[in-house]
Every structure is written in C-alpha cells, then in structure tokens.
C-alpha cells in the first residue's frame, strides 16, 4: 500500500491483494520506519456496523503513531467492481478547513520502472483501451 500526503489531503493506493484483504479481513495496513522506535503506521479499515452506526462518510484520524481511515462497507463492496477506480471523501476540520481523502486502486505504470514489482497491481485501463 502506498501513502501520499500533500497539504490537507491523503491518498492511499492499494494493490489487488490489499483490496482482497480489506474486503475479507476488514483492514489492511503498512508502515514506514524512521529509526529505532519511530514508525508511522497507515491503515484502512471497513466500518464495523456491529460496533457503531453505519455511516456513508469516510473518516480519518491520527493518533500520534499513525493514520487510520475508516471506509463504509457499502463503498468498499462497490469499489471491488472492475470499473470502479477510487473512493473519495472529505472530512470537515475545525476552523472551516477540510481533509481530502482519496483511496485508489494502484495501476501498473505505462512505462515500467526498473526494480519496481508491479505483479500485484491492477491492469492499467489505458493499456486496455489502446489494445481494443
């Protein structure tokens, strides 16, 4: 899973196996280590309707050790369809600001990059369109 942060926006890109794990196990996470005892964990979760009211909105939080984004089950189920590329949400912040949240399928690059394993990424739709 890849995480990109820019200003008040976070973007996650997930592979095919990670989408399967998110769907079946209800969560997927990864991390980046910065040194001894310093690690940033980033996690996607499917809302557990048994523990809280089902919400249509995506929610995000930061607890000092990591980023956690909770996605509605219905949106994750829809996202599994081949034609669905992303889930987008916006979370209101104090002071009138907002956090832009984007969760995307990670597609293979049009120009392969040396040393990058793309075997579990989604087929790039641009490649499919040019072959048609």
C-alpha positions as CSV (number, residue, x, y, z in Angstrom):
1,X,0.0,0.0,0.0
2,X,1.2,3.5,-0.8
3,X,0.5,6.6,1.1
4,X,0.9,10.1,-0.3
5,X,0.3,13.3,1.7
6,X,0.1,16.8,0.3
7,X,-1.3,19.7,2.4
8,X,-4.7,18.7,3.7
9,X,-5.0,15.6,1.5
10,X,-4.1,12.0,1.9
11,X,-4.1,9.4,-0.9
12,X,-3.8,5.7,-0.5
13,X,-3.1,3.3,-3.4
14,X,-3.9,-0.4,-2.8
15,X,-2.9,-3.5,-4.8
16,X,-5.2,-6.3,-5.7
17,X,-4.2,-8.4,-2.7
18,X,-4.6,-5.5,-0.4
19,X,-8.1,-4.8,-1.7
20,X,-8.9,-8.5,-1.2
21,X,-7.6,-8.3,2.4
22,X,-9.6,-5.2,3.1
23,X,-12.7,-6.8,1.9
24,X,-12.3,-10.2,3.6
25,X,-10.5,-9.2,6.8
26,X,-11.8,-5.7,7.2
27,X,-8.5,-3.9,7.4
28,X,-5.1,-3.5,5.7
29,X,-2.1,-1.6,7.0
30,X,1.5,-0.9,6.2
31,X,4.2,1.2,7.9
32,X,7.4,3.1,7.3
33,X,10.2,3.1,9.9
34,X,12.3,6.2,10.6
35,X,14.6,4.7,13.1
36,X,14.5,2.9,16.5
37,X,11.1,3.3,18.0
38,X,9.9,5.7,15.3
39,X,7.4,4.2,12.9
40,X,4.4,5.7,11.0
41,X,1.6,3.1,10.6
42,X,-1.1,3.8,8.0
43,X,-4.3,1.7,8.0
44,X,-7.5,1.3,6.1
45,X,-10.5,-0.2,7.9
46,X,-14.0,-1.2,6.9
47,X,-16.6,0.2,9.3
48,X,-17.9,-2.4,11.6
49,X,-21.6,-1.9,11.6
50,X,-21.9,-4.0,14.8
51,X,-19.8,-1.6,16.8
52,X,-21.1,1.8,15.5
53,X,-23.8,3.2,13.4
54,X,-23.2,2.6,9.7
55,X,-22.1,5.9,8.1
56,X,-21.8,6.9,4.5
57,X,-18.9,9.1,5.2
58,X,-15.2,8.3,5.2
59,X,-13.5,9.2,8.4
60,X,-9.8,9.7,9.1
61,X,-7.8,10.2,12.2
62,X,-4.2,10.4,13.5
63,X,-3.2,9.1,16.9
64,X,0.4,10.2,17.2
65,X,1.7,6.9,15.7
66,X,-0.3,6.6,12.6
67,X,-3.1,7.4,10.2
68,X,-6.3,5.5,10.2
69,X,-9.0,5.8,7.6
70,X,-12.4,4.1,8.1
71,X,-14.5,3.3,5.0
72,X,-18.2,2.4,4.8
73,X,-18.7,-1.3,3.9
74,X,-21.1,-0.4,1.1
75,X,-18.5,1.8,-0.6
76,X,-15.8,-0.9,-0.3
77,X,-18.1,-3.5,-1.8
78,X,-18.9,-1.2,-4.8
79,X,-15.2,-0.4,-5.2
80,X,-14.4,-4.1,-6.0
81,X,-16.1,-3.7,-9.4
82,X,-13.5,-3.5,-12.2
83,X,-14.9,-0.2,-13.5
84,X,-14.6,1.5,-10.0
85,X,-11.2,3.2,-9.6
86,X,-11.5,5.1,-6.3
87,X,-13.3,6.1,-3.2
88,X,-13.3,9.8,-2.4
89,X,-14.3,11.6,0.8
90,X,-13.9,14.9,2.5
91,X,-13.8,15.4,6.3
92,X,-14.6,18.7,7.9
93,X,-11.9,20.0,10.2
94,X,-12.1,22.7,12.9
95,X,-11.7,26.2,11.7
96,X,-13.6,25.6,8.4
97,X,-10.8,23.6,6.8
98,X,-11.3,20.1,5.4
99,X,-9.2,16.9,4.8
100,X,-9.4,15.4,1.3
101,X,-9.3,11.6,1.4
102,X,-8.7,9.5,-1.7
103,X,-8.4,5.7,-1.8
104,X,-7.4,4.3,-5.3
105,X,-6.6,1.1,-6.9
106,X,-2.9,1.0,-7.8
107,X,-2.5,0.5,-11.5
108,X,0.6,-0.7,-13.4
109,X,2.7,2.0,-14.8
110,X,2.5,2.7,-18.6
111,X,6.3,2.8,-18.6
112,X,7.7,0.1,-16.3
113,X,10.2,1.3,-13.7
114,X,13.3,-0.7,-13.1
115,X,13.3,-2.6,-9.8
116,X,9.6,-2.0,-9.1
117,X,7.4,-5.1,-8.6
118,X,4.1,-4.5,-10.4
119,X,2.9,-8.1,-10.4
120,X,0.1,-7.5,-7.9
121,X,-1.1,-4.1,-9.3
122,X,-4.3,-3.6,-11.2
123,X,-4.1,-3.7,-15.0
124,X,-3.8,-0.1,-16.3
125,X,-7.0,0.8,-18.1
126,X,-5.1,3.0,-20.6
127,X,-3.3,-0.1,-21.8
128,X,-6.6,-2.0,-22.2
129,X,-8.1,0.9,-24.2
130,X,-5.2,1.1,-26.6
131,X,-5.4,-2.7,-27.3
132,X,-9.1,-2.6,-28.0
